[in-house]
Amino acid sequence: MKKPSLVIIIFLLTFFESYSQYHPFIYPDTTRLRMVFAGDMMGHMPQITAAYNDSTKTYDYKPVFEYVKQYITDADIAVVNLEVTLAGEPYSGYPQFSSPDALAENLRDVGFDMLITANNHSIDRGKKGLERTIDVIDSAHIPHTGTFKDSADKQKNNPLFIEKNKIKVAFVNYTYGTNGLKVQSPNLVNYIDTVNIRKDIEACKTQKSDFIVVTIHWGLEYERYSNYSQLSIAEFARKCGANAIIGSHPHVIQPIERLYDAWDSTTYFPVVFSLGNFVSNQRERYKDGGLIFALVIEKTNTTVLKSCSFLPVWVFRGTIGKKPDYRLIPPYKFAEASIKLGFGEADKAKCNEFFTDTRLHLKNIDEVANDN
């Protein structure tokens, strides 16, 4: 039997390569994407003081993220809730936040690819504060959604689409309110409204999104368990076609649930009711840390959720000289950080208490074992 000629072999390879573009079952192109979500990025006044460098007269938040930077950077898409305005001086903490511009730049530098901005502090500094916040984020070249200068801005960034690894992810962002402050025209804030949620999810599907994430500011502050209103909104978003819902606002971690269709016991809809605080000055039990939640999705001919997991992150507050110092501590960096930062026995106890509380609260979800 004659061996096929080189010309025939080349022809067949070229043919099948071209054919597979339209018939991927021959050479299935499987890609994966890993997303991580962090909770409330607060800006209490001691945090602003800690970020100030007396020598350079500038602000630098990057040291806060020293022990979680690699985990964030390694994600394909990393998202955090910016729960402050970037309204310029005078800077202020609670109850009406305005943080230095460096916060946005540093969040980008440590690996965050996207900011969500619809929360109860979105208009702490009014119309000028909302607009300046968007300008600063745009100057830092970070995609964002949730608050908008006007209808044209909303049309551009709601829904917000990010495509990586040949997977197109759509994000929408809502808040329950803005602390009684009214949005001034032409500014817009996405409030929780089932009519708009349905409309936005339909827009995501029209744009052929592979995965739709609803990020939402809801629930009751300091309550460790979700309520009926949260669950009903989550079910509504699932039935509209969303693929995951990520919540914030309570400033403590709430459980993570899997919602299933009655006719499909294999595919689930993850609901993170509250990620808790990411960085804040709150020191009471349950408030002194939060989660980084990870979703891994895979696409061949269809897109499926492969796994979800959580990384507990405790906020260490120490001092350098007379200034406060903040560091985010995941479990796998506890030993290294405790030596370098000089944890006292009280620090070690508080950190371990937070990790234990979190694990007991999230027994149905896998924990990230290490920084790999």
DAPE-V799886 format. One record per helix or strand. SS is the DSSP state (A for helix, B for strand). FROM is the first residue (numbers start at 1). LEN is the number of residues. If there is no record, write none. Layout:
# DAPE-V799886
ss={SS | SS}
from={FROM | FROM}
len={LEN | LEN}
This chain:
# DAPE-V799886
ss={A | B | A | B | B | A | A | B | B | B | B | A | B | A | B | B | A | B | B | B | B | A | B | A | B | B | B | B | B | B | A | A | B}
from={6 | 31 | 45 | 52 | 58 | 62 | 69 | 77 | 85 | 92 | 98 | 102 | 114 | 126 | 143 | 147 | 151 | 160 | 167 | 188 | 191 | 194 | 211 | 228 | 244 | 253 | 264 | 289 | 303 | 323 | 331 | 345 | 366}
len={17 | 11 | 7 | 2 | 2 | 4 | 6 | 6 | 1 | 1 | 1 | 8 | 3 | 14 | 3 | 2 | 7 | 5 | 9 | 2 | 1 | 13 | 7 | 13 | 5 | 9 | 16 | 11 | 18 | 8 | 10 | 17 | 2}
